[in-house]
Structures are given as structure tokens and as C-alpha cells.
Amino acid sequence: MKKTILFFLMVTMTTLLTGQSKNNYQAPPTNYFLEKSKNQRDIGFILLGAGTVAVSIPLIIWANSGWESTADINSPAGPISMLMGATMIVVSVPLFIAAGANKRKGMSVSIKNEAVSYCQQGTLLSKNVPSLSFEIGL
């Protein structure tokens, strides 16, 4: 009896384990890294520009206001804006580095199946041939 219960338990466990769904991994498209690089570069330029503006506006206001020293400033908005702007400028640097790395990955050599046309007995046919491709983004 114990053997029969153990056998049914093993069969039940086996059906449960094989009934699990598998993760379907799909490779990213060929231009995935180039698009990712472009998006990271755009975000880096936005952060760099916003950081430059956030740093320069309080400096321009301070230079045109005629204050003798920074002790005369009552509002902390200027120094906070300058600190946030400097942070944005610093954060944009790793984005530019990551964008360059993704661009190099996207322009790397890959193997694809390309359709090749050929003539056979007066008709034009095509067949897929494995080929080495190299993409250069200009």
C-alpha cells in the first residue's frame, strides 16, 4: 500500500512539474541597442541643458542684483537650484558613457539570414543564406 501511494504521489508531482510554462525568451531586435543609445544620449543632453540652466540662472540673478556677498541672500532657492543643477550635470555623464557602450554593441558584427536572389533555368528565385552583417550607424 505504501508503494502504491508513493507511486501515485510521484506521478502527480511529475505531471505538476511538467505542466509548468516555460519562459519564452525573445532576443532583442537588431536595432534595439542603437535605439537605446539614442534615447540615453537624448536624456543625457536634456539633463545637461537643464542642469546648466539651473546653475546659471541664480548666478545671473546674483550678478545683476548688486548684493555685496552671499550672506545678503535670504532665500535658499538659489543655492538649492545650483546644487540640483550641478547634480543633473554629474548624472548626465554616466548616461553618455552608457549610450556609447550601447552604440558599440549595436554596431557589432552579427549573423543573420539574408535573402539572396539567383537565376535558375530562366526564373528568378530567392533563398535564405546565413550571412555576416556589420552595421555602421552614421
GIRA-V95437 format. One record per residue. N is the residue number from 1. RES is the residue in one letter. SS is DSSP state (helix for helix, strand for strand, loop for the rest). PHI is phi in radians with two decimals (* if undefined). PSI is psi in whole degrees, -180 to 180 (999 if undefined). Layout:
n->(N N)
res->(RES RES)
ss->(SS SS)
phi->(PHI PHI)
psi->(PSI PSI)
//
This chain:
n->(1 2 3 4 5 6 7 8 9 10 11 12 13 14 15 16 17 18 19 20 21 22 23 24 25 26 27 28 29 30 31 32 33 34 35 36 37 38 39 40 41 42 43 44 45 46 47 48 49 50 51 52 53 54 55 56 57 58 59 60 61 62 63 64 65 66 67 68 69 70 71 72 73 74 75 76 77 78 79 80 81 82 83 84 85 86 87 88 89 90 91 92 93 94 95 96 97 98 99 100 101 102 103 104 105 106 107 108 109 110 111 112 113 114 115 116 117 118 119 120 121 122 123 124 125 126 127 128 129 130 131 132 133 134 135 136 137 138)
res->(M K K T I L F F L M V T M T T L L T G Q S K N N Y Q A P P T N Y F L E K S K N Q R D I G F I L L G A G T V A V S I P L I I W A N S G W E S T A D I N S P A G P I S M L M G A T M I V V S V P L F I A A G A N K R K G M S V S I K N E A V S Y C Q Q G T L L S K N V P S L S F E I G L)
ss->(loop helix helix helix helix helix helix helix helix helix helix helix helix helix helix helix helix helix loop loop loop loop loop loop loop loop loop loop loop loop loop helix helix helix helix helix helix helix helix helix helix helix helix helix helix helix helix helix helix helix helix helix helix helix helix helix helix helix helix helix helix helix helix helix helix loop loop loop loop helix helix helix loop loop loop loop helix helix helix helix helix helix helix helix helix helix helix helix helix helix helix helix helix helix helix helix helix helix helix helix helix helix helix helix helix helix loop loop strand strand strand strand strand strand strand strand strand strand strand strand loop loop strand strand strand strand strand strand strand strand strand strand strand strand loop loop loop loop)
phi->(* -1.10 -1.15 -1.17 -1.14 -1.10 -1.10 -1.15 -1.12 -1.17 -1.11 -1.09 -1.12 -1.14 -1.20 -1.19 -1.24 -1.40 -1.43 -1.22 -1.47 -1.63 -1.33 -1.57 -1.46 -1.97 -1.18 -1.12 -1.09 -1.12 -1.68 -1.06 -1.21 -1.20 -1.17 -1.11 -1.09 -1.12 -1.13 -1.16 -1.15 -1.10 -1.13 -1.09 -1.17 -1.11 -1.12 -1.13 -1.17 -1.14 -1.16 -1.12 -1.14 -1.15 -1.44 -1.37 -1.09 -1.10 -1.16 -1.15 -1.11 -1.16 -1.23 -1.61 -1.50 1.47 -1.24 -1.38 -2.53 -1.29 -1.24 -1.34 -1.41 -1.62 -1.59 -1.49 -1.13 -1.10 -1.09 -1.15 -1.09 -1.15 -1.16 -1.16 -1.13 -1.12 -1.13 -1.10 -1.14 -1.17 -1.20 -1.20 -1.12 -1.10 -1.16 -1.14 -1.15 -1.14 -1.12 -1.14 -1.14 -1.20 -1.17 -1.13 -1.13 -1.22 -1.63 -1.33 -1.38 -2.44 -1.93 -2.29 -1.62 -1.84 -1.42 -2.07 -1.59 -2.59 -1.78 -2.42 0.93 1.41 -2.02 -1.65 -2.05 -2.33 -2.53 -1.44 -2.23 -1.12 -2.44 -1.61 -2.10 -2.37 -1.80 -2.13 -1.47 -1.83)
psi->(-41 -38 -38 -43 -43 -40 -46 -35 -42 -41 -43 -44 -38 -42 -34 -40 -38 -14 -3 145 149 150 124 103 126 130 145 152 165 -34 16 -47 -33 -39 -41 -40 -43 -43 -42 -38 -41 -44 -37 -43 -37 -46 -39 -44 -44 -38 -39 -42 -42 -28 -40 -32 -48 -33 -41 -43 -42 -38 -32 -8 -20 16 143 -37 170 -12 -21 -12 125 -29 136 5 -39 -55 -36 -41 -41 -39 -43 -38 -42 -37 -42 -38 -42 -38 -29 -25 -49 -29 -40 -38 -45 -36 -39 -40 -41 -32 -41 -38 -40 -28 11 173 137 162 125 163 115 144 127 129 142 157 130 116 46 1 150 118 161 148 153 132 131 130 156 127 148 119 135 114 123 999)
//
